[in-house]
Amino acid sequence: MHKNAVQQSQFVYLNGCSTPVLSRFSYSAEAPFTVGLAFRIEPGEWVEWEFARELLLTGLTEPAGIGDIRIRPDLATDENFLVLELESPDGYAVVEIHRDEVRRFAETTVEIVAAGTESEHLDLDALIDALTTARP
């Protein structure tokens, strides 16, 4: 990984599954507004989600999100976990993740790109060029 990117792997618990699942958070200063979350479903095969880093930062301390991804501390049963609800046309999942591990990942993203300065790290010209360049 580059010094402007971070990746952290950990095990998570999916609703209804007693065996933990390998997951991977990722972040890069090249896409400063988003974080990635992937779940390994088979060796070499991952299901990936991307969502706003701000959603993750807020969800560490209070409920956040009203769309396909919602994050909240699990204050009802165990405050050491975060609860992520993921919804898509293909299904719905509830994931429990160790809160301290997510906090460490989030803090590292803020060290790379301070919260509120994301737009300073976004190369809009390159993004526009990539979106408008015809591909064969």
N, C-alpha and C positions, 0 to 999 in steps of 0.2 A: 504494500500500500504506500501511497505517497504521503508526505508529511501534511498534506492538506486533505487527507481522508482518514477515516477510521472504520474499522469493522470489529464487531464483537459477537462471538458465538456463545450460546447458552442453551440450556434445556428448558422447555416450557411444558405446561400441561394443557392439553386440549380437553374441552368438556367431554365427559363420558369416556375418557381414555386414561387408564391408570399408569401407562408407560409414558415417560417424558419424551418429547419430540425435540430434535435439534433445530434450533432457530439461529438466525443471523441478522443482526442489525448492521446497517451500513450508512455511511454519510460521506459526502464529498463537497468540498468548497466549490466545485464546478456546478453543483446543483444545490445552492445554499439554502433554499427554502424547503427541501424535502429530505426525508429519511427513508431508507428501505428496510423492510422486514420480510425475511424469507423463512419458509419452513421446509425442512427436508422431508419429502414424502417417500423417497426411495434413494438408494445410493446414487449420487450424481443428478438427482432430479429434485428441483425446488419449486415451490409455489411462492411467488413474490408479490408484495404489496408495496406501494409508495404512498406516502402521505406527508402532510405538513409537519415540519419539525416543531413548530409552535404548538401543535396539537399534542405532541409527545411531551414537550416541556410543561405545558399546563396540566396534562393528565397525571403528572407525578404527584401533584398536591390536591387536585380537585377534579371532578368530572368534566370531561371535555369531549366535544364532537357531537354532531347531530346527524351525520350522514352515514356513509358506509363503514366508517371506523369511529369507534367510541372508546375512550380510555378513562379509567378511574382507579383510584386507590381502592383496594378491597378492605374497607373499614368494617364491613359487616362480620367477616370471619377471621381475617388475618391481614393486618396492615403491612406485613412484609411483602405482599404481592400487589401487582397491578393487574387489573382485569381489562383485557382488550376484547371488544366485540367487533367482529369482522363480518360484513354482510355483502353479498354480491348476488347476481342472478343465479349463480351456480350453487349457492348455499349460505349457511350461517355457521359461525364458530365463535366460541368463547375461549379465550386463552388466558392462562394465569402465568405471569412472569415475575421473577424475583425483582422487587422494586429497587433494591440497592444496585443491582447489576445494570438496570436501565438508567438509573441516576448517574452511574459512572460513565456510561456511554453518552448520555445527554451532556454531561459536563465537558467531556472531551470534544463534542461537536461545538460547544460554545467557546472552547479554547481555540478551535480552528477558525470559526466565524462567530464573532460576538453577536448575541441576540440583538436585533434591531439594525444590524449593518449588512444584512444579506444582500440587499440591492447593490451595494458597493462591490460585491464579489461576482455579480452576474454580468456576463459579457453579452449584452443584448444584441450587439452587431453580429456576433457569431451565431447566436440563437436564431435571429432573423434570417441570416444567410443559410443556415441549415434547414430552416423551414421552407425557404423559397427556392432552394437549389433543386433543379429537376434531377431526378434519379432515373437511370435507364431501366 
